[in-house]
């Protein structure tokens, strides 16, 4: 979180999407009234440690982490916020004082706190008392978010084998203290907004978001027959394609297929950030892949395309526009098209906080392709264009994984292990076997191969040591 953004928020003052609250020895009593109102209206940002007159009081050092944990736990507690919506507060140092910043996206569901529904108006939160007011909020949410569509005859048996367990294992590895980790599958679905009851119609069941995230291809095809992602390589044959991946599986597996397609056809340049090697290719295209899956309007039959040309990558997907025109860092307010799908991707580490994806593409493509002429055009069809250096002019051969010597052949799993180790140096072989759903001996062979090739090395003991990408 940049200090300039905090300064801008404070200068704007309180409004329909900004709220300041002092925080002394405990969290403000009315904090979750504002959280609930923001979720129900258009989202917003809360700064703890600032009063209504923009005076910065700060928060005591010994309270910041306690408050952050309390906010995260309470947001996941259906007794406090129903349906639950996990919040991730951040501690910010500003003008030599500590503040807590909470970003609340708009939700596709209607939320309650203390069994009351709140909405936002100007700079205040107010209770909805009448049935008419409450029904209007439910109707507005239903019209805006197709991911909430309930499929009463969709069952767990319609989910792809092992995909839910895999998602939960990845979240457990990526976020060991995540409150979802302690939930049963049934409670996980409800907390994540993937199983719900429509308070207007009385329908109950798994939602479109659950179907898209976990469904078998044939189940998704029967409910959403137009769904597909067409990944194409058009470098030599511009009329048709040089390579193609026709993706019709669930979004969890679709993301993997898109990233494998990227790894197959785009190079990865050597780059150090804070003395650590990072994959520029992954930093850029994980955002693009996640964006076209998370923010598509799935009731629209327009097919999603992901096309690699010699000098650019161009993506098109159906959209329900919130704004019209070019999006650039700093000139738009992030707006989730499918909040529950986005939340799953974020908790898995496959996308950043809403709004940072565009910033990351601009930041890293300046290094990767020496340009920031990226285009994100929002309209009924969302068009993303990421310029590339002409592929043949790049000094790194195609298909080179992160920091791997060019003479070492690796399979896709081994390439991914390198990326995972780069992100989490303390990951264990057991956790890797769970991530890839293979036995430990397979992972052990992969690790041995990477060590023998001097790609990775082990620092310290098996129990207390860590992995390092060899230099």
C-alpha atoms as one frame of an Amber mdcrd trajectory, in Angstrom:
protein
   0.000   0.000   0.000   1.584   3.276  -1.136   1.631   6.250   1.239   0.397
   8.487  -1.573  -2.776   6.436  -1.794  -3.357   6.806   1.957  -2.747  10.546
   1.651  -5.250  10.727  -1.214  -7.884   8.824   0.806  -7.472  11.156   3.785
  -7.607  14.253   1.591 -10.854  13.022  -0.005 -12.508  12.627   3.363 -15.409
  10.422   4.304 -17.983   9.583   1.663 -20.024   6.767   0.230 -16.920   4.561
  -0.102 -14.498   5.996   2.498 -14.785   5.785   6.304 -12.445   6.891   9.097
 -12.581   5.459  12.617 -10.532   6.062  15.728  -9.372   2.897  17.448  -8.262
   3.077  21.066  -8.103   0.091  23.395 -10.548  -1.922  21.265 -12.012  -2.058
  17.785 -14.765   0.497  17.100 -18.121  -0.956  18.131 -19.729   0.059  14.838
 -16.876  -1.179  12.589 -18.878  -4.067  11.129 -21.888  -1.868  10.476 -19.676
  -0.020   7.981 -18.184  -3.267   6.642 -21.703  -4.605   6.076 -22.866  -1.359
   4.426 -19.874  -1.287   2.062 -20.377  -4.925   1.084 -24.032  -4.244   0.349
 -23.534  -0.994  -1.562 -20.430  -0.411  -3.745 -17.478  -1.451  -1.588 -15.154
   0.926   0.178 -12.044   1.620   2.216 -11.739   2.012   5.990  -8.844   3.661
   7.813  -8.534   2.898  11.518  -6.588   5.500  13.473  -8.100   8.556  11.749
 -11.068  10.559  13.032 -13.973  12.123  11.132 -12.089  15.447  10.829  -9.133
  13.715   9.088  -6.942  14.052  12.183  -4.416  11.217  12.338  -4.296   9.652
  15.810  -2.663   6.344  14.886  -2.943   3.025  16.693  -0.793   1.827  19.570
   2.016  -0.467  18.401   0.937  -3.350  20.617  -2.627  -3.173  19.263  -2.076
  -3.277  15.500  -1.518  -7.015  15.057  -4.194  -7.834  17.630  -6.731  -5.667
  15.796  -5.811  -7.201  12.420  -6.336 -10.727  13.747  -9.631  -9.733  15.354
 -10.900  -8.174  12.106  -9.932 -11.259  10.067 -11.531 -13.639  12.592 -14.711
 -11.598  13.032 -15.193 -11.242   9.271 -15.108 -15.027   9.048 -17.527 -15.454
  11.976 -21.137 -15.856  10.767 -22.330 -14.675  14.186 -20.727 -11.310  13.436
 -21.036 -11.076   9.640 -23.439 -13.225   7.660 -22.694 -14.478   5.102 -19.037
 -14.340   6.146 -16.650 -12.393   3.929 -12.974 -12.734   4.797 -11.199  -9.397
   5.181  -7.424  -8.893   5.181  -6.469  -5.669   6.985  -3.038  -4.116   6.452
  -0.885  -2.150   8.898   0.350   1.070   7.278   3.066   3.433   8.550   1.987
   7.000   7.808   3.421  10.234   9.218   5.247   8.265  11.918   2.023   6.647
  13.092   0.476   3.271  12.436  -2.895   2.946  10.741  -4.944  -0.073   9.696
  -6.269  -0.086   6.142  -9.214  -2.331   5.245 -10.329  -2.739   1.639 -13.915
  -4.006   1.283 -14.998  -4.986  -2.234 -18.609  -4.911  -3.275 -20.178  -8.294
  -2.593 -22.557 -10.241  -4.782 -24.536 -11.227  -1.686 -26.554  -9.323   0.916
 -24.811  -9.236   4.295 -26.026  -8.768   7.877 -24.322  -7.859  11.115 -26.075
  -8.356  14.462 -28.925  -9.757  12.322 -29.445  -6.338  10.708 -28.885  -5.312
   7.074 -26.995  -2.050   6.579 -26.633   0.118   3.486 -24.430   3.129   2.770
 -25.540   6.663   1.990 -23.206   9.658   1.600 -20.915   9.181   4.634 -23.156
   7.140   6.926 -24.450   3.618   7.499 -28.150   3.040   7.993 -30.321   0.053
   8.844 -32.806  -1.275   6.303 -36.022  -1.773   8.223 -38.754  -2.295   5.654
 -39.290  -5.425   3.558 -39.384  -3.240   0.452 -35.913  -1.810   1.126 -34.457
  -5.257   1.814 -36.009  -6.816  -1.300 -34.611  -3.973  -3.407 -31.068  -4.828
  -2.254 -31.558  -8.547  -3.012 -33.013  -7.708  -6.419 -30.122  -5.358  -7.208
 -27.553  -7.994  -6.280 -29.292 -10.711  -8.301 -29.426  -8.486 -11.367 -25.779
  -7.442 -11.079 -24.123 -10.783 -10.303 -24.870 -13.849 -12.375 -22.364 -15.909
 -10.347 -25.041 -16.070  -7.619 -27.436 -18.050  -9.821 -28.486 -21.126  -7.870
 -28.481 -24.614  -9.401 -30.650 -26.667  -7.003 -29.781 -29.923  -8.783 -26.008
 -29.373  -8.753 -24.293 -31.762  -6.308 -20.746 -32.439  -5.110 -20.753 -35.528
  -7.331 -20.839 -33.100 -10.301 -17.461 -31.640  -9.265 -14.228 -32.813 -10.928
 -12.459 -35.469  -8.880 -10.118 -34.032  -6.273 -10.448 -30.392  -7.325 -12.020
 -29.152  -4.064  -9.403 -30.967  -1.967  -6.669 -29.546  -4.176  -7.964 -25.983
  -3.810  -8.181 -26.333  -0.053  -4.672 -27.811   0.164  -3.245 -24.947  -1.883
  -4.958 -22.409   0.402  -3.625 -24.301   3.430  -0.075 -24.175   2.047  -0.289
 -20.601   0.799  -2.088 -19.294   3.906  -1.409 -21.670   6.832  -3.433 -19.573
   9.305  -6.425 -19.064   7.040  -9.694 -19.487   8.986 -11.169 -21.548   6.124
  -8.626 -24.298   6.873 -10.578 -25.450   9.929 -13.951 -25.674   8.161 -15.684
 -28.756   6.828 -16.359 -28.759   3.081 -19.998 -27.901   3.742 -19.101 -24.861
   5.849 -16.362 -23.893   3.385 -18.899 -23.736   0.531 -21.255 -21.565   2.560
 -18.563 -19.266   3.941 -17.037 -18.772   0.487 -20.469 -17.930  -0.974 -20.547
 -21.009  -3.201 -23.672 -22.476  -1.592 -26.503 -20.138  -0.692 -30.182 -19.620
  -0.158 -32.028 -16.948  -2.114 -34.011 -14.995   0.462 -36.495 -13.784  -2.159
 -37.270 -16.983  -4.087 -36.414 -19.498  -1.333 -34.179 -21.497  -3.710 -31.154
 -23.142  -2.125 -28.103 -24.871  -3.579 -24.682 -24.552  -5.169 -24.160 -21.453
  -7.292 -22.796 -20.787 -10.748 -19.502 -19.787  -9.127 -19.210 -23.262  -7.535
 -20.035 -24.894 -10.870 -17.416 -22.872 -12.722 -14.719 -23.330 -10.093 -15.119
 -27.058  -9.481 -17.433 -28.637 -12.094 -16.693 -31.497 -14.446 -16.448 -30.362
 -18.087 -19.658 -32.166 -19.032 -21.546 -30.596 -16.102 -20.376 -27.098 -16.994
 -21.184 -27.709 -20.662 -24.731 -28.798 -19.859 -25.431 -25.650 -17.799 -23.299
 -23.095 -19.698 -22.887 -24.582 -23.202 -21.149 -21.511 -24.637 -18.348 -21.525
 -22.043 -14.845 -21.997 -23.438 -11.440 -20.329 -23.502  -9.598 -20.470 -26.825
  -5.806 -20.175 -26.390  -4.038 -19.665 -29.723  -0.492 -19.110 -30.963  -0.387
 -16.996 -34.145   3.218 -16.230 -34.961   3.686 -17.823 -38.401   0.145 -18.780
 -39.420  -1.890 -15.638 -38.820  -4.992 -16.894 -40.644  -5.421 -19.922 -38.405
  -2.911 -20.807 -35.688   0.409 -22.497 -34.974  -0.837 -24.075 -31.754  -4.157
 -24.233 -29.964  -5.586 -25.175 -26.560  -9.397 -25.377 -26.448 -10.190 -25.074
 -22.734 -13.594 -26.178 -21.452 -12.736 -27.408 -17.948 -13.383 -25.720 -14.587
 -11.637 -22.439 -13.788  -9.102 -23.960 -11.389  -7.833 -26.291 -14.109  -8.324
 -23.663 -16.845  -5.874 -21.354 -15.067  -3.247 -24.125 -15.061  -3.800 -24.811
 -18.763  -3.470 -21.120 -19.648  -0.261 -20.738 -17.653   1.166 -23.908 -19.244
   0.324 -22.461 -22.669   2.151 -19.256 -21.731   5.183 -21.209 -20.465   5.215
 -23.237 -23.674   5.305 -20.250 -26.019   6.727 -17.225 -24.197  10.266 -16.806
 -22.828  11.163 -15.880 -19.278  13.858 -13.253 -18.788  16.359 -13.282 -15.951
  15.448 -10.628 -13.365  16.433  -9.870  -9.788  14.108  -8.068  -7.391  15.500
  -7.311  -3.939  18.279  -9.872  -4.529  15.741 -12.574  -5.415  15.057 -13.996
  -8.832  11.454 -13.627  -9.958   9.648 -14.752 -13.083   8.574 -11.670 -15.027
   6.531 -13.875 -17.338   4.574 -15.304 -14.425   4.140 -11.924 -12.726   2.539
 -10.517 -15.885   0.525 -13.404 -17.243  -0.820 -14.803 -13.999  -2.677 -11.477
 -13.787  -3.910 -11.735 -17.370  -4.982 -15.384 -16.997  -6.734 -14.734 -13.690
  -8.404 -11.594 -15.039 -10.049 -13.246 -18.043 -11.352 -16.090 -15.856 -12.425
 -14.090 -12.806 -14.072 -11.116 -14.508 -15.889 -12.709 -17.427 -19.673 -12.355
 -17.658 -20.605 -16.029 -18.004 -24.191 -15.475 -19.146 -22.830 -13.887 -22.341
 -22.115 -16.335 -25.185 -19.128 -14.372 -26.518 -16.142 -16.783 -26.334 -13.033
 -15.878 -24.358  -9.828 -15.772 -26.416  -6.162 -15.648 -25.395  -3.940 -15.111
 -28.460  -0.155 -14.900 -28.558   1.146 -12.976 -31.586   4.765 -12.235 -32.455
   4.582  -8.762 -30.926   1.688  -8.890 -28.437  -0.737 -10.958 -26.408  -4.389
 -10.065 -26.944  -7.335 -11.290 -24.869 -11.055 -10.732 -25.293 -13.857 -11.765
 -22.981 -17.499 -10.938 -22.360 -17.996  -8.238 -19.782 -20.619  -6.362 -17.813
 -18.912  -2.943 -17.830 -18.743  -0.783 -14.751 -16.827   1.909 -16.636 -16.273
   2.460 -20.351 -12.846   3.068 -21.842  -9.153   2.599 -21.091  -8.119   1.527
 -17.580  -4.706   2.588 -16.294  -3.188   2.509 -12.802  -4.713   5.263 -10.704
  -7.610   6.182 -13.003 -10.214   3.607 -11.998 -11.876   2.061  -8.965 -11.580
  -1.745  -8.955 -14.924  -3.492  -9.419 -15.222  -7.283  -9.098 -17.498  -8.908
 -11.679 -17.568 -12.267  -9.828 -16.523 -11.570  -6.213 -16.747 -15.169  -4.964
 -14.695 -16.574  -7.837 -12.195 -13.742  -7.300 -11.978 -14.506  -3.594 -11.086
 -18.173  -4.203  -8.351 -17.186  -6.678  -6.948 -14.617  -4.246  -6.859 -17.040
  -1.315  -5.036 -19.566  -3.536  -2.403 -16.949  -4.403  -3.393 -16.906  -8.065
  -4.395 -13.265  -8.154  -3.563 -10.170  -6.176  -5.817  -7.825  -4.258  -8.424
  -6.351  -6.556  -6.970  -3.553  -8.661  -3.294  -4.483  -8.299  -3.340  -6.747
 -11.380  -3.369  -3.809 -13.800  -0.579  -2.142 -11.803   1.549  -5.308 -11.918
   1.196  -5.690 -15.693   2.290  -2.083 -16.258   5.138  -2.404 -13.786   6.613
  -5.709 -14.947   6.013  -5.397 -18.683   8.126  -2.231 -18.628  10.995  -4.561
 -17.685   9.907  -7.622 -19.692   9.224  -5.884 -23.024  10.516  -2.372 -22.403
   7.069  -0.834 -22.829   4.124   0.312 -20.767   1.744   0.691 -23.722  -0.547
  -1.986 -22.312  -4.255  -1.624 -22.974  -7.165  -2.593 -20.763 -10.310  -1.472
 -22.576 -13.541  -1.969 -20.663 -16.726  -2.242 -22.678 -19.268  -4.996 -23.365
 -16.236  -6.912 -24.635 -13.194  -6.423 -22.394 -10.018  -6.261 -24.500  -6.551
  -6.659 -22.989  -3.434  -6.051 -25.109   0.048  -6.638 -23.720   2.819  -5.617
 -26.163   5.847  -7.927 -26.438   9.275  -7.591 -27.889   9.198  -9.467 -31.194
   9.694 -13.051 -30.121  12.620 -13.830 -32.431  14.508 -10.813 -31.042  14.435
 -12.023 -27.476  17.751 -13.384 -26.322  16.228 -16.252 -24.382  14.912 -19.345
 -26.223  11.211 -20.160 -25.930   9.964 -22.486 -23.191  12.741 -21.649 -20.717
  11.385 -21.982 -17.156  12.408 -19.747 -14.266  16.212 -19.609 -13.986  16.794
 -23.090 -15.429  20.005 -23.872 -17.370  19.049 -24.274 -21.018  20.535 -27.763
 -21.360  18.350 -29.356 -18.687  15.060 -30.930 -19.891  12.286 -30.626 -17.307
   8.643 -31.651 -17.228   5.886 -29.150 -16.408   5.627 -30.272 -12.775   9.354
 -29.743 -12.212   9.108 -26.271 -13.738   6.241 -25.424 -11.398   8.200 -26.716
  -8.398  10.887 -24.128  -9.146   8.280 -21.341  -9.170   6.716 -22.597  -5.926
  10.102 -22.780  -4.193  10.860 -19.281  -5.434   7.659 -18.068  -3.704   7.858
 -20.302  -0.612  11.388 -21.394   0.282  10.242 -23.422   3.306   7.728 -25.632
   1.514   8.060 -29.337   2.335   8.048 -32.345   0.041   4.801 -33.495   1.670
   3.171 -30.153   0.851   4.446 -30.360  -2.729   3.012 -33.865  -3.112  -0.366
 -32.576  -1.866  -0.216 -29.578  -4.197   0.370 -31.762  -7.277  -1.684 -34.727
  -6.026   1.209 -37.160  -6.562   3.011 -39.433  -4.117   6.020 -38.259  -2.136
   8.461 -40.494  -4.043   7.568 -38.696  -7.275   8.299 -35.324  -5.657  11.508
 -36.706  -4.166  12.709 -37.730  -7.657  11.817 -34.271  -8.988  13.728 -32.580
  -6.161  16.762 -34.830  -6.675  16.832 -33.997 -10.386  16.657 -30.260  -9.696
  19.435 -30.542  -7.097  21.664 -32.643  -9.352  21.265 -30.038 -12.102  22.290
 -27.307  -9.617  18.961 -25.553 -10.121  17.989 -25.637  -6.438  19.946 -26.238
  -3.263  19.041 -27.047   0.309  20.273 -24.648   2.993  20.327 -26.067   6.520
  18.719 -29.222   7.892  15.662 -31.076   6.626  13.542 -29.826   9.529  14.665
 -26.217   9.932  16.304 -25.432   6.590  14.952 -23.925   3.387  15.259 -24.169
  -0.401  17.185 -21.719  -2.519  17.231 -21.175  -6.275  20.890 -21.729  -7.159
  22.762 -18.749  -8.585
